[in-house]
Amino acid sequence: MTLLGTALRPAATRVMLLGSGELGKEVAH
């Protein structure tokens, strides 16, 4: 279970960063 969580953490972080980036673009517009 720990191995799975470690494997998913970078992907989850990337999704969060991309999501916040998209929100930032919408707010900037």
mmCIF entry with sequence, helices, sheets and N, C-alpha, C, O atoms, coordinates in Angstrom:
data_MODEL
# 
_entry.id   MODEL 
# 
_entity.id                         1 
_entity.type                       polymer 
_entity.pdbx_number_of_molecules   1 
# 
_entity_poly.entity_id                      1 
_entity_poly.type                           'polypeptide(L)' 
_entity_poly.nstd_linkage                   no 
_entity_poly.nstd_monomer                   no 
_entity_poly.pdbx_seq_one_letter_code       MTLLGTALRPAATRVMLLGSGELGKEVAH 
_entity_poly.pdbx_seq_one_letter_code_can   MTLLGTALRPAATRVMLLGSGELGKEVAH 
_entity_poly.pdbx_strand_id                 A 
# 
loop_
_entity_poly_seq.entity_id 
_entity_poly_seq.num 
_entity_poly_seq.mon_id 
_entity_poly_seq.hetero 
1 1  MET n 
1 2  THR n 
1 3  LEU n 
1 4  LEU n 
1 5  GLY n 
1 6  THR n 
1 7  ALA n 
1 8  LEU n 
1 9  ARG n 
1 10 PRO n 
1 11 ALA n 
1 12 ALA n 
1 13 THR n 
1 14 ARG n 
1 15 VAL n 
1 16 MET n 
1 17 LEU n 
1 18 LEU n 
1 19 GLY n 
1 20 SER n 
1 21 GLY n 
1 22 GLU n 
1 23 LEU n 
1 24 GLY n 
1 25 LYS n 
1 26 GLU n 
1 27 VAL n 
1 28 ALA n 
1 29 HIS n 
# 
_struct_asym.id          A 
_struct_asym.entity_id   1 
# 
_struct_conf.conf_type_id            HELX_P 
_struct_conf.id                      HELX_P1 
_struct_conf.pdbx_PDB_helix_id       AA1 
_struct_conf.beg_label_comp_id       THR 
_struct_conf.beg_label_asym_id       A 
_struct_conf.beg_label_seq_id        2 
_struct_conf.pdbx_beg_PDB_ins_code   ? 
_struct_conf.end_label_comp_id       ALA 
_struct_conf.end_label_asym_id       A 
_struct_conf.end_label_seq_id        28 
_struct_conf.pdbx_end_PDB_ins_code   ? 
_struct_conf.beg_auth_comp_id        THR 
_struct_conf.beg_auth_asym_id        A 
_struct_conf.beg_auth_seq_id         2 
_struct_conf.end_auth_comp_id        ALA 
_struct_conf.end_auth_asym_id        A 
_struct_conf.end_auth_seq_id         28 
_struct_conf.pdbx_PDB_helix_class    1 
_struct_conf.details                 ? 
_struct_conf.pdbx_PDB_helix_length   27 
# 
_struct_conf_type.id          HELX_P 
_struct_conf_type.criteria    ? 
_struct_conf_type.reference   ? 
# 
loop_
_atom_site.group_PDB 
_atom_site.id 
_atom_site.type_symbol 
_atom_site.label_atom_id 
_atom_site.label_alt_id 
_atom_site.label_comp_id 
_atom_site.label_asym_id 
_atom_site.label_entity_id 
_atom_site.label_seq_id 
_atom_site.pdbx_PDB_ins_code 
_atom_site.Cartn_x 
_atom_site.Cartn_y 
_atom_site.Cartn_z 
_atom_site.occupancy 
_atom_site.B_iso_or_equiv 
_atom_site.pdbx_formal_charge 
_atom_site.auth_seq_id 
_atom_site.auth_comp_id 
_atom_site.auth_asym_id 
_atom_site.auth_atom_id 
_atom_site.pdbx_PDB_model_num 
ATOM 1   N N  . MET A 1 1  ? 0.846   -1.199 0.000   1.00 0.00 ? 1  MET A N  1 
ATOM 2   C CA . MET A 1 1  ? 0.000   0.000  0.000   1.00 0.00 ? 1  MET A CA 1 
ATOM 3   C C  . MET A 1 1  ? 0.885   1.255  0.000   1.00 0.00 ? 1  MET A C  1 
ATOM 4   O O  . MET A 1 1  ? 0.575   2.235  -0.676  1.00 0.00 ? 1  MET A O  1 
ATOM 5   N N  . THR A 1 2  ? 1.970   1.219  0.749   1.00 0.00 ? 2  THR A N  1 
ATOM 6   C CA . THR A 1 2  ? 2.868   2.375  0.799   1.00 0.00 ? 2  THR A CA 1 
ATOM 7   C C  . THR A 1 2  ? 3.508   2.606  -0.561  1.00 0.00 ? 2  THR A C  1 
ATOM 8   O O  . THR A 1 2  ? 3.669   3.746  -0.995  1.00 0.00 ? 2  THR A O  1 
ATOM 9   N N  . LEU A 1 3  ? 3.874   1.507  -1.237  1.00 0.00 ? 3  LEU A N  1 
ATOM 10  C CA . LEU A 1 3  ? 4.509   1.627  -2.555  1.00 0.00 ? 3  LEU A CA 1 
ATOM 11  C C  . LEU A 1 3  ? 3.545   2.286  -3.531  1.00 0.00 ? 3  LEU A C  1 
ATOM 12  O O  . LEU A 1 3  ? 3.941   3.156  -4.306  1.00 0.00 ? 3  LEU A O  1 
ATOM 13  N N  . LEU A 1 4  ? 2.290   1.877  -3.495  1.00 0.00 ? 4  LEU A N  1 
ATOM 14  C CA . LEU A 1 4  ? 1.281   2.450  -4.385  1.00 0.00 ? 4  LEU A CA 1 
ATOM 15  C C  . LEU A 1 4  ? 1.120   3.942  -4.095  1.00 0.00 ? 4  LEU A C  1 
ATOM 16  O O  . LEU A 1 4  ? 1.076   4.755  -5.018  1.00 0.00 ? 4  LEU A O  1 
ATOM 17  N N  . GLY A 1 5  ? 1.032   4.297  -2.828  1.00 0.00 ? 5  GLY A N  1 
ATOM 18  C CA . GLY A 1 5  ? 0.886   5.706  -2.464  1.00 0.00 ? 5  GLY A CA 1 
ATOM 19  C C  . GLY A 1 5  ? 2.079   6.527  -2.935  1.00 0.00 ? 5  GLY A C  1 
ATOM 20  O O  . GLY A 1 5  ? 1.908   7.648  -3.412  1.00 0.00 ? 5  GLY A O  1 
ATOM 21  N N  . THR A 1 6  ? 3.278   5.983  -2.806  1.00 0.00 ? 6  THR A N  1 
ATOM 22  C CA . THR A 1 6  ? 4.486   6.694  -3.239  1.00 0.00 ? 6  THR A CA 1 
ATOM 23  C C  . THR A 1 6  ? 4.480   6.878  -4.749  1.00 0.00 ? 6  THR A C  1 
ATOM 24  O O  . THR A 1 6  ? 4.930   7.906  -5.253  1.00 0.00 ? 6  THR A O  1 
ATOM 25  N N  . ALA A 1 7  ? 3.970   5.884  -5.474  1.00 0.00 ? 7  ALA A N  1 
ATOM 26  C CA . ALA A 1 7  ? 3.937   5.964  -6.936  1.00 0.00 ? 7  ALA A CA 1 
ATOM 27  C C  . ALA A 1 7  ? 2.910   6.996  -7.393  1.00 0.00 ? 7  ALA A C  1 
ATOM 28  O O  . ALA A 1 7  ? 3.112   7.673  -8.401  1.00 0.00 ? 7  ALA A O  1 
ATOM 29  N N  . LEU A 1 8  ? 1.812   7.115  -6.651  1.00 0.00 ? 8  LEU A N  1 
ATOM 30  C CA . LEU A 1 8  ? 0.745   8.040  -7.057  1.00 0.00 ? 8  LEU A CA 1 
ATOM 31  C C  . LEU A 1 8  ? 1.005   9.475  -6.621  1.00 0.00 ? 8  LEU A C  1 
ATOM 32  O O  . LEU A 1 8  ? 0.473   10.413 -7.215  1.00 0.00 ? 8  LEU A O  1 
ATOM 33  N N  . ARG A 1 9  ? 1.822   9.649  -5.585  1.00 0.00 ? 9  ARG A N  1 
ATOM 34  C CA . ARG A 1 9  ? 2.014   11.007 -5.044  1.00 0.00 ? 9  ARG A CA 1 
ATOM 35  C C  . ARG A 1 9  ? 2.519   11.990 -6.109  1.00 0.00 ? 9  ARG A C  1 
ATOM 36  O O  . ARG A 1 9  ? 1.943   13.073 -6.221  1.00 0.00 ? 9  ARG A O  1 
ATOM 37  N N  . PRO A 1 10 ? 3.551   11.685 -6.893  1.00 0.00 ? 10 PRO A N  1 
ATOM 38  C CA . PRO A 1 10 ? 4.030   12.639 -7.918  1.00 0.00 ? 10 PRO A CA 1 
ATOM 39  C C  . PRO A 1 10 ? 2.939   12.969 -8.929  1.00 0.00 ? 10 PRO A C  1 
ATOM 40  O O  . PRO A 1 10 ? 2.808   14.119 -9.350  1.00 0.00 ? 10 PRO A O  1 
ATOM 41  N N  . ALA A 1 11 ? 2.159   11.972 -9.319  1.00 0.00 ? 11 ALA A N  1 
ATOM 42  C CA . ALA A 1 11 ? 1.082   12.207 -10.290 1.00 0.00 ? 11 ALA A CA 1 
ATOM 43  C C  . ALA A 1 11 ? 0.031   13.126 -9.677  1.00 0.00 ? 11 ALA A C  1 
ATOM 44  O O  . ALA A 1 11 ? -0.456  14.042 -10.340 1.00 0.00 ? 11 ALA A O  1 
ATOM 45  N N  . ALA A 1 12 ? -0.321  12.887 -8.417  1.00 0.00 ? 12 ALA A N  1 
ATOM 46  C CA . ALA A 1 12 ? -1.322  13.723 -7.751  1.00 0.00 ? 12 ALA A CA 1 
ATOM 47  C C  . ALA A 1 12 ? -0.819  15.158 -7.639  1.00 0.00 ? 12 ALA A C  1 
ATOM 48  O O  . ALA A 1 12 ? -1.576  16.106 -7.850  1.00 0.00 ? 12 ALA A O  1 
ATOM 49  N N  . THR A 1 13 ? 0.468   15.313 -7.305  1.00 0.00 ? 13 THR A N  1 
ATOM 50  C CA . THR A 1 13 ? 1.046   16.656 -7.203  1.00 0.00 ? 13 THR A CA 1 
ATOM 51  C C  . THR A 1 13 ? 0.997   17.354 -8.555  1.00 0.00 ? 13 THR A C  1 
ATOM 52  O O  . THR A 1 13 ? 0.689   18.543 -8.640  1.00 0.00 ? 13 THR A O  1 
ATOM 53  N N  . ARG A 1 14 ? 1.307   16.595 -9.624  1.00 0.00 ? 14 ARG A N  1 
ATOM 54  C CA . ARG A 1 14 ? 1.305   17.188 -10.967 1.00 0.00 ? 14 ARG A CA 1 
ATOM 55  C C  . ARG A 1 14 ? -0.108  17.627 -11.335 1.00 0.00 ? 14 ARG A C  1 
ATOM 56  O O  . ARG A 1 14 ? -0.294  18.704 -11.901 1.00 0.00 ? 14 ARG A O  1 
ATOM 57  N N  . VAL A 1 15 ? -1.101  16.804 -11.019 1.00 0.00 ? 15 VAL A N  1 
ATOM 58  C CA . VAL A 1 15 ? -2.494  17.154 -11.325 1.00 0.00 ? 15 VAL A CA 1 
ATOM 59  C C  . VAL A 1 15 ? -2.896  18.412 -10.558 1.00 0.00 ? 15 VAL A C  1 
ATOM 60  O O  . VAL A 1 15 ? -3.557  19.294 -11.105 1.00 0.00 ? 15 VAL A O  1 
ATOM 61  N N  . MET A 1 16 ? -2.495  18.489 -9.291  1.00 0.00 ? 16 MET A N  1 
ATOM 62  C CA . MET A 1 16 ? -2.829  19.667 -8.479  1.00 0.00 ? 16 MET A CA 1 
ATOM 63  C C  . MET A 1 16 ? -2.183  20.915 -9.072  1.00 0.00 ? 16 MET A C  1 
ATOM 64  O O  . MET A 1 16 ? -2.822  21.964 -9.161  1.00 0.00 ? 16 MET A O  1 
ATOM 65  N N  . LEU A 1 17 ? -0.922  20.807 -9.475  1.00 0.00 ? 17 LEU A N  1 
ATOM 66  C CA . LEU A 1 17 ? -0.218  21.960 -10.055 1.00 0.00 ? 17 LEU A CA 1 
ATOM 67  C C  . LEU A 1 17 ? -0.879  22.381 -11.360 1.00 0.00 ? 17 LEU A C  1 
ATOM 68  O O  . LEU A 1 17 ? -1.075  23.572 -11.603 1.00 0.00 ? 17 LEU A O  1 
ATOM 69  N N  . LEU A 1 18 ? -1.224  21.408 -12.201 1.00 0.00 ? 18 LEU A N  1 
ATOM 70  C CA . LEU A 1 18 ? -1.875  21.730 -13.479 1.00 0.00 ? 18 LEU A CA 1 
ATOM 71  C C  . LEU A 1 18 ? -3.241  22.357 -13.218 1.00 0.00 ? 18 LEU A C  1 
ATOM 72  O O  . LEU A 1 18 ? -3.619  23.321 -13.882 1.00 0.00 ? 18 LEU A O  1 
ATOM 73  N N  . GLY A 1 19 ? -3.981  21.812 -12.253 1.00 0.00 ? 19 GLY A N  1 
ATOM 74  C CA . GLY A 1 19 ? -5.306  22.340 -11.928 1.00 0.00 ? 19 GLY A CA 1 
ATOM 75  C C  . GLY A 1 19 ? -5.211  23.782 -11.434 1.00 0.00 ? 19 GLY A C  1 
ATOM 76  O O  . GLY A 1 19 ? -5.973  24.639 -11.882 1.00 0.00 ? 19 GLY A O  1 
ATOM 77  N N  . SER A 1 20 ? -4.284  24.058 -10.519 1.00 0.00 ? 20 SER A N  1 
ATOM 78  C CA . SER A 1 20 ? -4.126  25.424 -10.012 1.00 0.00 ? 20 SER A CA 1 
ATOM 79  C C  . SER A 1 20 ? -3.654  26.341 -11.127 1.00 0.00 ? 20 SER A C  1 
ATOM 80  O O  . SER A 1 20 ? -4.032  27.512 -11.159 1.00 0.00 ? 20 SER A O  1 
ATOM 81  N N  . GLY A 1 21 ? -2.838  25.834 -12.041 1.00 0.00 ? 21 GLY A N  1 
ATOM 82  C CA . GLY A 1 21 ? -2.355  26.636 -13.169 1.00 0.00 ? 21 GLY A CA 1 
ATOM 83  C C  . GLY A 1 21 ? -3.512  27.032 -14.068 1.00 0.00 ? 21 GLY A C  1 
ATOM 84  O O  . GLY A 1 21 ? -3.592  28.174 -14.521 1.00 0.00 ? 21 GLY A O  1 
ATOM 85  N N  . GLU A 1 22 ? -4.418  26.078 -14.330 1.00 0.00 ? 22 GLU A N  1 
ATOM 86  C CA . GLU A 1 22 ? -5.583  26.382 -15.166 1.00 0.00 ? 22 GLU A CA 1 
ATOM 87  C C  . GLU A 1 22 ? -6.455  27.421 -14.470 1.00 0.00 ? 22 GLU A C  1 
ATOM 88  O O  . GLU A 1 22 ? -6.950  28.344 -15.118 1.00 0.00 ? 22 GLU A O  1 
ATOM 89  N N  . LEU A 1 23 ? -6.650  27.284 -13.166 1.00 0.00 ? 23 LEU A N  1 
ATOM 90  C CA . LEU A 1 23 ? -7.457  28.255 -12.422 1.00 0.00 ? 23 LEU A CA 1 
ATOM 91  C C  . LEU A 1 23 ? -6.800  29.623 -12.490 1.00 0.00 ? 23 LEU A C  1 
ATOM 92  O O  . LEU A 1 23 ? -7.484  30.636 -12.637 1.00 0.00 ? 23 LEU A O  1 
ATOM 93  N N  . GLY A 1 24 ? -5.489  29.659 -12.385 1.00 0.00 ? 24 GLY A N  1 
ATOM 94  C CA . GLY A 1 24 ? -4.754  30.928 -12.451 1.00 0.00 ? 24 GLY A CA 1 
ATOM 95  C C  . GLY A 1 24 ? -4.962  31.605 -13.795 1.00 0.00 ? 24 GLY A C  1 
ATOM 96  O O  . GLY A 1 24 ? -5.114  32.825 -13.861 1.00 0.00 ? 24 GLY A O  1 
ATOM 97  N N  . LYS A 1 25 ? -4.969  30.822 -14.867 1.00 0.00 ? 25 LYS A N  1 
ATOM 98  C CA . LYS A 1 25 ? -5.176  31.398 -16.204 1.00 0.00 ? 25 LYS A CA 1 
ATOM 99  C C  . LYS A 1 25 ? -6.571  32.007 -16.303 1.00 0.00 ? 25 LYS A C  1 
ATOM 100 O O  . LYS A 1 25 ? -6.745  33.103 -16.837 1.00 0.00 ? 25 LYS A O  1 
ATOM 101 N N  . GLU A 1 26 ? -7.569  31.281 -15.779 1.00 0.00 ? 26 GLU A N  1 
ATOM 102 C CA . GLU A 1 26 ? -8.944  31.786 -15.849 1.00 0.00 ? 26 GLU A CA 1 
ATOM 103 C C  . GLU A 1 26 ? -9.076  33.074 -15.039 1.00 0.00 ? 26 GLU A C  1 
ATOM 104 O O  . GLU A 1 26 ? -9.733  34.021 -15.471 1.00 0.00 ? 26 GLU A O  1 
ATOM 105 N N  . VAL A 1 27 ? -8.453  33.102 -13.869 1.00 0.00 ? 27 VAL A N  1 
ATOM 106 C CA . VAL A 1 27 ? -8.521  34.300 -13.025 1.00 0.00 ? 27 VAL A CA 1 
ATOM 107 C C  . VAL A 1 27 ? -7.795  35.455 -13.713 1.00 0.00 ? 27 VAL A C  1 
ATOM 108 O O  . VAL A 1 27 ? -8.251  36.598 -13.663 1.00 0.00 ? 27 VAL A O  1 
ATOM 109 N N  . ALA A 1 28 ? -6.665  35.155 -14.356 1.00 0.00 ? 28 ALA A N  1 
ATOM 110 C CA . ALA A 1 28 ? -5.887  36.193 -15.044 1.00 0.00 ? 28 ALA A CA 1 
ATOM 111 C C  . ALA A 1 28 ? -6.711  36.791 -16.181 1.00 0.00 ? 28 ALA A C  1 
ATOM 112 O O  . ALA A 1 28 ? -6.631  37.990 -16.450 1.00 0.00 ? 28 ALA A O  1 
ATOM 113 N N  . HIS A 1 29 ? -7.502  35.952 -16.846 1.00 0.00 ? 29 HIS A N  1 
ATOM 114 C CA . HIS A 1 29 ? -8.338  36.452 -17.940 1.00 0.00 ? 29 HIS A CA 1 
ATOM 115 C C  . HIS A 1 29 ? -9.475  37.260 -17.344 1.00 0.00 ? 29 HIS A C  1 
ATOM 116 O O  . HIS A 1 29 ? -10.313 37.782 -18.079 1.00 0.00 ? 29 HIS A O  1 
# 
